[in-house]
Amino acid sequence: EVGGVIVVDVREFRSKLPCALHLRGFEVQPKTLTVGDYLLTPEVCVERKSISDLFQSFASGRLYTQVRRALSSLALSLCCMCFHYMLACFVHGSDARAMRQAE
């Protein structure tokens, strides 16, 4: 059964993903987050990036700050880059090896 609670940063509601999560049975809770765009659990966050946002984040140094903040706050953080039909995820944290082995 799909479901559960996902805390979504209020700025993410400009994208279609929060609605898609809701339609798939997740309870979506809006909140202003200081780390990540989506909190899957209190220890796991997802930072979503479009290609243009990724380039802007690299250029401004914002990505470095976001990653550093996530790594110091959470046990597991994911940086996801969303393409039109593809999703690339980079995992960091104590459970990263186990997640890779489970694929």
C-alpha positions in Angstrom: 0.0 0.0 0.0 1.3 3.4 -1.0 0.8 6.2 1.5 2.3 8.0 4.4 3.2 11.5 5.3 5.5 13.7 3.3 6.4 17.2 4.5 6.7 19.5 1.5 8.4 22.9 1.5 5.7 25.6 0.7 7.8 26.8 -2.3 7.5 23.4 -3.9 3.8 23.8 -4.6 4.7 25.7 -7.8 5.7 22.3 -9.2 3.3 19.4 -10.0 5.1 16.9 -7.7 3.1 17.6 -4.4 -0.2 17.1 -6.3 1.1 13.9 -7.9 2.2 12.6 -4.4 -1.3 13.4 -3.0 -3.0 11.6 -5.9 -0.9 8.6 -5.2 -2.1 8.4 -1.6 0.4 10.4 0.3 -0.6 12.9 2.9 1.2 16.1 1.9 1.9 18.6 4.7 3.1 22.0 3.6 5.7 23.6 5.8 8.6 26.1 5.4 11.6 23.8 5.6 15.2 24.9 6.4 16.7 21.7 5.0 15.6 20.1 1.7 12.4 20.4 -0.3 10.7 17.2 0.9 11.0 15.4 4.3 10.3 11.7 3.9 11.1 11.1 7.6 12.7 13.3 10.3 16.0 11.9 9.1 15.6 11.7 5.3 15.2 14.7 3.0 15.1 15.2 -0.7 16.5 18.3 -2.5 14.8 18.6 -5.9 16.6 20.4 -8.7 15.6 21.2 -12.2 18.5 21.4 -14.7 18.4 25.2 -14.7 18.2 25.4 -10.9 21.1 23.1 -10.7 23.3 25.3 -12.9 22.2 28.4 -11.0 22.9 26.7 -7.6 26.4 25.7 -8.8 27.1 29.2 -10.0 25.9 31.0 -6.9 27.3 28.5 -4.4 23.9 27.8 -3.1 24.1 24.0 -3.8 27.2 23.7 -1.6 25.4 25.5 1.3 22.3 23.4 0.9 24.2 20.1 0.8 26.4 21.1 3.8 23.3 22.0 5.8 21.5 18.7 4.9 24.6 16.6 5.8 25.0 18.3 9.2 21.3 17.9 10.0 20.1 14.6 8.7 21.2 10.9 8.6 20.3 10.6 4.9 19.9 13.3 2.2 19.1 12.9 -1.5 19.7 15.4 -4.3 17.4 14.7 -7.1 17.6 16.3 -10.5 14.4 16.2 -12.5 14.5 15.9 -16.2 11.4 15.6 -18.4 11.3 11.8 -18.3 14.2 10.9 -16.0 15.1 11.3 -12.4 18.7 11.1 -11.2 19.3 10.8 -7.5 22.5 11.1 -5.5 22.4 9.6 -2.1 24.5 10.4 0.9 24.3 9.1 4.4 24.7 6.0 6.6 22.0 4.1 4.7 23.4 4.9 1.2 25.3 1.7 0.7 22.2 -0.4 1.8 20.0 1.5 -0.6 22.3 0.9 -3.5 22.6 -2.8 -2.7 18.8 -3.1 -2.5 18.3 -1.8 -6.1 
